[in-house]
Amino acid sequence: MQISVMGTSEYSIPPERGTAQMRVTAEDVDAARASRRAQSAVARIDAEVRRLAAGDDAPVTWFSVGPLTTSSWQPTNPQGKPGPRRYSASARIQVKFRDFTELAAAVTRWGADEDVNVGYVEWALTDATRLEVEAKALTDAVADARQRATAIATACGYATIQVEQVADPGLLGENGPMPAVAYDGPAGVMMRGKAVAETTELSPEDVRGSAKVHARFRAEH
C-alpha cells in the first residue's frame, strides 16, 4: 500500500539582530532650506552610526544611508486656490544592531528629531543561525511525515513502512498540491521575519518560521 502524507514543523527563535528602518524627511516652502535640514539630520545620524559600528564587537553590524531625494507640490486651500509651493527632501536609513539595549536607546534619540521617522524594527537571525534552524526544521518535518505514515500504516494493519519519495510541497507529481504560501527559504523552509512597529518600549519578537514536506511511503506486512 502506498501512503502519501505531509510533514510540518514550526519554530520560534529569539532574534539576534534588529534593523531600524528610518526615513529622514524635511519639508519647507524653500527648497534649499528643506535640503539643508534633511542633510543635517542625515549627517548627525550617519556620524553616530559610524561611531556605533566601530570595532569588532560594535553594537551596529551593518548600516545603509540612502541618497537624498527631493520633490515638490503645490497645495490648495479649501476654496481650491493654489498655495505656496512646498518642497521635500528625504533619505532612507537602515541600521542593524546586535545590541538591543543600544538599539532601543538609539531609536529613542533619533525618533525625537522632528525630521526623522522611525517606521519599524525588523527582527532577524544571523545567516549562520538561520541556516541551522532551517535544516533542523526540515529534519523535523520529515520526522513528522514518517510518524504520520506509520500511524496510518498501523491502523491499516501493516507492520513497516519504507520511504519512497520526499519533496517540497507540490513536487511529487503533476497532481500534487501547490504550496499554501510563497517562501524564499531553501528546501521548503518559509522564513517569516517579524517586523514590529516601533513603540516607546522596544520589545523584540521571535523570528517564526515553518517547514513543509510531502512524502510517499510504501507500507509492507
N, C-alpha and C positions, 0 to 999 in steps of 0.2 A: 504494500500500500504506500502511496506517495502522500506526504503531508507537506503543505505549504503554510508557513507562518510568517509573522512579522515580529521582530525583536526590537525592543526600545530601551533606552537608557537616558536618564536625565541627571544633570548635575548643577550645583550652585556653589560657586567658589568666591571667597572674598577677593576683591580687586587688588591688584598690585600697582596699578597706575591710574591716575586721574588726570584727564586733559581738560583744562578750562578753555571753553570756546567763547571768544570775545569779539566784539566789534567796536572800534572807535568811530564815532560819528559826531561831527561838528557842523552846525547849521548857522548861517548868518546871511544878512542882506548884502554883505560884501564878500566876494569870492576869495580874495586874498586873506581876509581875516578868518574865514572858515578853514582854509587850508592851514594857516599858521596854528590855529587851535588844535586841529587834528594832528598835525606834525609834532606839536609839543607833547600831546598826550601819548602818541606812539613812541616818541623818543624817551619819555620817562619810563614807560613800561619796558621798552627794549633794554634800557640800561639796567633796570632792576633784574630782568630775566637773565641777562648775561652774567650778572653777579651771582644769581642763584644757580646758574648752570656751571659755574667754575669749580673744578676739582672732580676727582674720581667718584666720590660719594655725594655729589651735589644733589640737592632736593629736586632740581629740574633735570630731566634726562633728555629732553628734546623740546624745541620750540620753532615756531614759524611766524614771521611777521610779513604780511602781505603788502603789496604796493598800495599807495594812496590813490583812490579813485574819486572823481568829482562828478557832480550832477547839478542841475538847476531846474527850477519850476516856477511858475507864476500862479500863486493862489488867487482866488476870487473871494470877494466879500458876499454876504447873504443876498445882496442885490445883484450879484453877478458881475460886478465891476472888477477888473483886474487890479491886484495889489502889487506892492513892490516884489520884484523877482528875488527869490531866495536861492541860496547856494549851499551845497552839502559836500563835505569831504569825509571819506571813510576808509578804513583799513581793517582787515580781518587779522586777528592774532590768536594763535593756539599755543598753549603751554602745557607740557606733560610733566606731572610730578610723580615722584616715588614717595615723597614725604607728605602725607595728607594733612598734618598739622600746619606745615608751611603752605600747603595749597589753600587751606581754609583762611589763613591769615592774609595771603596774597589776594584772594578773591574779595575779601572784605575791603582791603585797601583800594584795589582797582575799581570795585563797584561803587565806591564813594565818589568817584570822579563823574561829574555830570555828563562828560563826553564819552564815557566808557559803559558799555552794556555787556555784562557777563551773562550770556544766554543760558548756558548749561554746562555741566561737567560730565564728560563721557568716561565711564569706568571700564577698565580693561585688564587683561592679564599680560604678562610678558610673553614674547613669542615662544620661549622655551617651555613655560608652564602651559601655554595654550596647546602646543603640540602634544605634550604629555597627557593633558586632560582629554584631548580629542581621541588619542589612542586608547586610553582606558575606557572611554565612553563606548567606543566601537566594540571593544572586547566584552564589555558588559551587555551590549545589545545582542551580540552573537550568543552569549550565555543565556540570555533571556529567551531567544528564539529556540535554543536547544531544550530549555526547560519546558516551554510551551509544547513543543513537538513531542517530548517524552510523555507529558501528561495526556496528550491526545492518543498517542500510541498505546499507552497503558489502558486507557478507557476502552479502546477498541480491541483489546486482547493481544496486543503484540508485545514481545519481550524486549526488543532492542531497536535502536534507530541508527542509521548511517547518514551522514550529511552528503548531499549531492551538489547543491549549489547555494552560494551566499552572495548577495549583491546589494548595491544601493537600491532604494525603492524605485520600482518601475523598470528595472533592467533584467528581470528574469524571463522576459518574453514580451511579444507584441501586445498581449492582452493584460500584462501586469499593470497594477495601479501606478499612477504618477505620484510624485512626491506631494504631500499635502501643503508644503510650504517651500519657498525658494531658499536656497542656502548657498554660502560661498565656501564653507569649510570643505576639506577633502573627505572623500570616502563616506559620504552620508552624514557628516557631522554638521550640525547647524549651530553657529555661534550667534548669540543674541546679547551683544554688549549693551549693558543697561545705560541709557542716557537719562540723567535726572536734572530737572530744573534747579538752578542754584537758589538756595534759600539762606536765611540768616545763619542757621545751624547746618553745617555741611554734614551729610550722612551718607557715607559710602554704601552703595548697594551691590550685592553679589552679582557676579557675571554668571548668567544662566545659559544653559545650552542643552542640546539633546542629540542623540544619535538614533538612527533607524536603519535596520537592515531587513531585507526579505530573504527567506531561506526555504529550501526544499530538502526534505529528509525522506529516506526510504525506510519504512517500518518492516521489521522481519520477525518471524516467530522464533 
